[in-house]
Amino acid sequence: MKTKTFQSRQSAVYWLMAAILLLTLAACGSGSGDQTGGDKPVRLILGAYTTPREAYREIIPLFQAHWKEQTGQDVVFEESYLASGAQSRAVLEGFEADVIALSLEADVTRLADADLISHDWKSMGGDGMVSDSVVVFGVRPGNPLGITDWHDLARPGIEVLTPNPKTSGGAMWNILALYGAAKRGFVQGVPANDDAAAAAFMRDVLRNVSVMDKGARESITNYEQGVGDVIITYENEILVGQQAGNDYEMVIPRSSILIENPVAVVDSYVDKHGTREVAEAFVQFLFSKEAQEVFARHGLRSVNDEVAAATAVQYPPLEDLFTIDYFGGWREATPAIFGDTGVFTTVFANLNVPTP
């Protein structure tokens, strides 16, 4: 199979993606007038990453009922679900989402840096983060290969799945969890605080990756179809899959990263569409106890203290749970790990991993 290098998608790809999405949406009220108030329905465009699709499709009717009760007005949602990086770039290239719900802060920062988001989006809820998760492994029933922790993923002959960090926020979290656990001394055979040894461990795991799908949902779907021995993924992807009857098990490593998922109103587009009031109300609703309980039912760790306490038994603590701050935040982590000369990019350049 021909090797595909880890390189940026051309802008034209994202313009095409945005155009396709916009053509499939109904008319989205693109005038500058305020759509809220009166009897006419207001249309709201949600651009989200793929993983919490089921949760949003349960939350949206709850918000519609809430808004109707409060204002007497109907809300019609247009929903788009893509890998987080792809969704962020689509919005940057012209897909006019009123609200974005993405996998990681860096994908929101991209839009803020382009002045599409001009308000302090972190002022809402827990620094703008609407849900949490952790990076875990999915294994086959009975865990036949005895996968217990990160070091097992580097064993010869183990077929690993993880998506592509260029398009998938989940993939970036996976790589940071892997690399961080190694640097912090939680990978057998890798000394703590040894960058070279941690990078070598990353290489050994990536050598076992059979395919890098474009998003976390595509990756878990591939796994459900029988591809791979173990998948690196979100905790909630495993839990949702098990709820749906899929026969695989979850292994939680000793050390992993806290996945924090942001949500934000896109100022440029809500002002263009006249949907600011309803968009802000929807984002606020996502932090409500009612919405947070839905996230928790779909495998996501709640950012609401009451809901988190009530569901704590579902989400066991990890021995070593670190955050993106360990890498200096996304503004430092992105170039250091995923930039042109970053650790992942350098390691990946010398490997032959197919990327559909």
C-alpha positions in Angstrom: 0.0 0.0 0.0 1.3 3.4 -0.9 2.7 5.4 2.0 0.8 8.6 2.7 2.7 11.4 4.5 1.4 13.4 7.4 0.7 16.7 5.6 -1.9 19.5 5.7 -5.0 19.1 3.6 -5.2 21.8 1.0 -7.6 24.7 1.5 -9.7 23.6 -1.5 -10.6 20.4 0.3 -12.2 22.3 3.1 -14.0 24.7 0.8 -15.5 21.6 -0.9 -16.4 20.1 2.4 -18.1 23.3 3.6 -19.9 23.7 0.3 -21.3 20.1 0.5 -22.4 20.7 4.0 -24.1 23.9 3.2 -25.9 22.4 0.2 -27.3 19.7 2.4 -28.6 22.1 5.0 -31.9 23.8 4.6 -32.0 27.6 4.3 -30.3 28.9 7.4 -31.7 32.4 7.8 -28.6 34.2 6.5 -30.1 37.6 6.8 -28.8 40.1 9.3 -32.1 40.5 11.1 -32.8 39.0 14.5 -34.6 35.6 14.0 -35.6 35.4 17.7 -39.1 36.5 18.8 -42.3 36.2 16.9 -44.0 33.1 15.5 -41.5 32.2 12.8 -39.1 29.3 13.7 -35.5 30.2 14.3 -32.8 28.0 12.7 -29.6 27.2 14.4 -26.6 25.4 12.9 -24.6 23.2 15.1 -21.1 22.1 13.9 -19.9 19.3 16.2 -17.3 16.6 16.3 -18.5 13.0 15.8 -18.1 11.4 19.2 -21.1 13.0 21.1 -23.5 12.8 18.2 -26.0 10.6 20.1 -25.8 12.9 23.2 -26.6 16.0 21.2 -29.5 14.4 19.4 -31.0 13.7 22.8 -30.2 17.2 24.2 -31.5 19.1 21.2 -35.2 18.2 21.8 -34.8 19.1 25.4 -33.6 22.5 24.5 -36.3 23.0 21.9 -38.9 22.3 24.5 -37.1 24.7 26.9 -36.9 27.5 24.4 -40.6 27.0 23.3 -41.7 27.2 26.9 -39.6 30.3 27.5 -40.3 32.2 24.3 -43.1 30.5 22.5 -40.8 30.1 19.5 -39.7 26.9 17.7 -36.1 26.1 17.1 -35.1 24.1 14.0 -31.6 22.6 14.3 -29.3 21.9 11.3 -26.6 19.5 12.5 -23.2 18.7 11.1 -20.8 16.0 12.6 -17.2 15.7 11.4 -13.9 14.9 13.0 -13.0 17.9 15.2 -10.1 19.3 13.2 -12.0 18.9 9.9 -15.1 20.6 11.4 -13.0 23.5 12.7 -11.4 24.0 9.3 -14.7 23.8 7.6 -16.0 26.6 9.7 -12.8 28.6 9.1 -13.3 28.1 5.3 -16.9 29.2 5.3 -19.3 26.7 6.9 -21.5 29.0 8.8 -22.1 27.2 12.1 -23.7 29.2 14.8 -22.5 27.0 17.6 -19.4 24.7 17.5 -18.9 21.7 19.9 -15.4 20.4 19.3 -13.0 17.9 20.8 -10.2 20.2 21.9 -9.5 23.8 22.7 -7.0 24.3 19.8 -9.8 23.8 17.3 -11.8 26.7 18.9 -8.6 28.8 19.2 -8.1 28.5 15.4 -11.5 30.3 14.9 -10.8 32.8 17.6 -7.5 33.7 16.0 -9.4 34.2 12.7 -11.8 36.6 14.5 -14.8 34.4 13.8 -15.1 34.1 17.6 -14.6 37.5 19.3 -16.1 37.0 22.8 -14.5 35.3 25.8 -15.8 31.9 25.0 -14.1 30.4 28.1 -16.4 32.5 30.4 -19.2 29.9 30.1 -19.2 26.9 32.5 -15.9 25.3 33.3 -13.7 27.4 31.1 -15.9 26.7 28.1 -15.5 23.0 28.5 -18.8 21.2 28.3 -17.8 17.6 28.9 -14.7 15.5 29.9 -13.4 12.1 29.1 -10.1 10.1 29.3 -8.1 8.1 26.8 -8.5 4.4 27.2 -8.2 1.1 25.2 -10.8 -1.1 23.7 -10.0 -4.8 23.5 -11.6 -7.9 22.2 -13.9 -10.0 24.5 -12.0 -11.7 27.3 -8.9 -9.5 26.4 -7.2 -12.5 24.7 -3.9 -10.7 24.2 -3.7 -9.6 27.8 -3.6 -5.8 27.2 -3.1 -4.2 30.6 -1.3 -0.8 30.0 0.5 1.3 27.5 3.6 -0.9 27.2 1.5 -3.7 25.7 0.6 -1.6 22.7 4.3 -1.7 21.6 4.5 -5.5 21.6 5.3 -7.0 18.2 2.3 -8.3 16.4 -0.3 -6.2 18.2 -2.5 -4.5 15.7 -3.5 -1.0 17.0 -6.1 1.5 15.8 -6.0 5.2 16.4 -7.3 8.0 14.1 -5.3 10.6 12.2 -4.2 13.7 14.3 -4.4 15.9 11.3 -8.2 15.6 11.1 -9.2 14.2 14.5 -9.1 15.9 17.9 -9.5 12.4 19.4 -6.3 11.3 17.7 -4.4 14.3 19.2 -5.6 13.4 22.6 -4.5 9.8 22.0 -1.0 10.8 21.1 -0.7 13.2 24.0 -1.9 10.5 26.4 0.6 8.0 25.0 3.5 10.4 25.0 2.6 12.0 28.3 2.3 8.7 30.1 5.7 7.7 28.9 7.3 11.0 29.9 5.8 10.8 33.3 7.3 7.4 34.0 4.1 5.3 33.7 5.2 3.1 30.8 7.1 0.0 31.7 10.7 0.2 30.4 10.6 3.9 29.6 12.4 6.2 32.2 10.6 9.3 33.4 11.4 12.7 31.9 13.4 11.1 29.0 12.1 12.8 25.8 14.0 10.5 23.5 12.8 7.4 25.2 9.2 8.6 25.2 9.5 9.4 21.4 11.0 6.0 20.8 8.0 4.4 22.6 5.7 6.5 20.5 7.4 5.1 17.4 7.1 1.5 18.6 3.3 1.9 19.2 2.8 3.7 15.9 4.6 0.9 14.1 1.7 -1.3 15.2 -1.0 1.0 13.9 -2.8 -0.7 10.9 -4.8 2.3 9.7 -5.4 5.9 10.8 -9.1 6.9 10.1 -10.1 10.5 9.8 -12.0 10.6 13.1 -12.6 8.8 16.4 -16.1 7.6 15.3 -14.8 6.1 12.1 -12.0 4.4 14.0 -14.3 2.8 16.5 -16.6 1.7 13.6 -13.7 0.1 11.9 -12.9 -1.7 15.2 -16.5 -2.9 15.5 -16.2 -4.4 12.1 -13.3 -6.6 13.3 -10.2 -4.5 12.3 -7.4 -4.5 14.9 -6.6 -6.1 18.2 -6.8 -2.9 20.4 -8.1 0.6 19.8 -6.9 3.8 21.5 -10.0 6.0 22.0 -12.2 8.0 24.2 -13.7 6.3 27.3 -17.1 7.4 26.2 -16.8 5.8 22.8 -16.3 2.4 24.5 -19.2 3.0 26.9 -21.5 4.1 24.1 -20.5 1.1 22.0 -21.1 -1.3 24.9 -24.6 0.3 25.5 -25.3 -0.4 21.8 -24.5 -4.1 22.3 -21.0 -4.2 20.9 -18.9 -7.0 22.4 -15.7 -5.4 23.4 -14.1 -4.5 26.7 -12.4 -1.4 28.1 -9.0 -1.2 29.7 -8.1 2.0 31.6 -4.3 2.6 31.7 -2.6 3.7 34.9 -1.8 7.1 33.3 -3.9 9.1 30.8 -4.9 12.6 29.9 -8.1 14.4 30.8 -10.0 15.1 27.6 -11.8 18.5 27.8 -14.4 19.3 25.1 -15.2 22.9 24.3 -18.3 24.6 23.1 -18.7 28.1 21.7 -20.9 30.5 19.9 -19.4 31.7 16.6 -19.9 35.4 16.7 -19.5 36.2 13.1 -22.1 33.8 12.0 -24.7 34.3 14.7 -24.6 38.1 14.0 -25.0 37.4 10.3 -27.9 35.0 10.9 -29.5 37.0 13.7 -29.4 34.0 16.0 -27.2 35.2 18.9 -29.9 35.1 21.6 -30.9 31.5 20.9 -27.3 30.3 20.2 -26.2 31.7 23.6 -29.2 30.2 25.3 -28.3 26.8 23.8 -24.7 26.9 24.9 -25.9 27.9 28.4 -28.4 25.0 28.4 -25.6 22.6 27.7 -24.2 23.3 31.1 -27.5 22.7 32.8 -28.0 19.7 35.1 -30.5 18.3 32.6 -28.1 18.4 29.7 -25.2 17.2 31.7 -27.1 14.1 32.8 -27.5 13.3 29.1 -23.8 13.6 28.5 -23.2 11.3 31.5 -25.6 8.7 30.1 -23.6 8.7 26.9 -20.3 8.0 28.6 -19.0 11.5 29.1 -17.7 12.7 32.4 -19.9 15.6 33.6 -18.5 19.1 34.4 -21.5 19.7 36.7 -20.4 18.9 40.2 -23.8 17.4 41.2 -24.0 15.2 38.2 -20.4 14.2 38.5 -20.9 13.1 42.1 -24.0 11.1 41.2 -22.2 9.3 38.4 -18.8 8.9 39.9 -19.2 5.1 40.2 -19.3 4.8 36.4 -16.0 6.6 36.0 -13.2 5.2 38.2 -10.3 7.4 39.1 -6.9 6.9 37.4 -3.6 6.5 39.2 -2.1 9.4 37.2 -4.5 11.7 35.4 -2.9 14.8 33.8 -4.2 17.6 31.7 -3.0 19.5 28.6 -1.3 21.9 31.0 1.4 19.3 31.4 2.5 20.2 27.9 2.1 23.9 28.5 -1.4 24.2 27.0 -2.4 23.8 23.4 -0.5 26.8 22.1 2.7 25.0 23.2 1.6 21.4 22.7 0.4 21.8 19.1 3.7 23.0 17.5 5.9 20.9 19.9 4.1 17.6 19.2 2.1 18.1 15.9 4.0 20.9 14.2 6.3 20.5 11.1 9.2 19.5 13.4 7.1 18.2 16.3 7.7 14.9 18.0 4.8 13.1 16.4 5.4 14.5 13.0 9.1 13.5 13.1 8.3 10.0 14.3 5.4 9.5 11.8 7.4 10.7 8.8 9.5 7.5 9.0 6.6 5.1 9.3 4.2 3.5 6.8 0.8 4.0 8.3 -2.1 4.1 5.8 -4.5 7.1 6.2 -7.7 6.7 4.2 
